[in-house]
Amino acid sequence: QMSKSTGNFLTLTQAVDKFSADGMRLALADAGDTVEDANFVEAMADAGILRLYTWVEWVKEMIANRDSLRSGPASTFNDRVFASEMSAGIMKTEQNYEK
């Protein structure tokens, strides 16, 4: 836990400057969701930045190589299973939003 007395205290501005806004969001989302005090872990913020960077690089690579990806109608068994699972997830999400 952050505490001024232990010297590991960061203001919001300092934390965003150090970890970026997205890195902070990931770390804070992982900080705890119970009624206990949240525990901000700098290693989690660092790991979040690394995951974001890796994901952005993967997206850039996929965009650059999109001509080499499979195209055409979805006709394999796996395509049909994927489409079915996506449809089921959409219906379940709509039902939950309605509730």
N, C-alpha and C positions, 0 to 999 in steps of 0.2 A: 504494500500500500504506500501511496505517496504521502510524505509528511515533511513539512518544513524542518522539523527537528532532526530528521535523519538525513537531510540533504538531497533527497531524491525527488524534490518537488519541481514540477514544470508548470508554467502558465499555459493557457491554451495557445497563445501566440508562439511561445517557445516550442511547444509540442508539434504544432503544425509546421513550423519552420524546420524542425528536425526530422519529422516523419512524413510530411505531406498530409493533406486533409484526408485522402483516401487511406493512407496508412493508419491514421488515427481512428478513422471509422472502423476499420477491421479490428484494431486492437481493443477499442472500446466495446465493440460487439462481442468480443471474446472475454471481456473483463468480468463477466458474471451476470446472471439473470435471476438470482435469488434475492431474498430480502437482506442478505449480508452485504457488507461494503464491497464495492467493486474493487478488483485487484488489477490495476494496469501494469502490464509487463512489457518492458521495452523490447525484449527479444521477440515478442509477438508482433509488435509494430514493425520491427526490422524484417521479420519473416513475411509480413503482409506486403510490404513494399517489394520484396523479392518476387513474391507470387504475382503481384500486379505486373511487374516488369516482364516476367516470363510469359504471362498471358498476352500482353500487348505484342511482344515479339512473335509469339505463335500466330496471332491474328494477322500481323503484317506478312508473315511467311505464307499463310493460307491465301491471303488476298493476292500476293505476288504470283502464286502458283495455281490460281483458281482454274486456269485452262486445262491443267493436268488432272483435275478432280473428275470423278465420275459424273456423267450427266445423262439425261434421258429419263424415260418413265421408270417409276419405282416398281420393279416387277419381281424382286426376289422375296423369299419368305421373310428374311430379316427386315426388308423394307416394309412389308405389310405388318409385321409385329410392331415395328417402331411407330408406324402411322396409327395403329390401334392403341398403343400405349399413350401416345400424345393426345388422341381424341378422348380417351378415358380420363387423362389428367385434366384436360380442359373442362370436361363435364363436371368432374369432381370440384374443381376450382369454382366454377359458376354456382354450383349448389352451395358451397361453403360461403360464398359472397352473399347469396340470397338469404342465408340463415342469419 
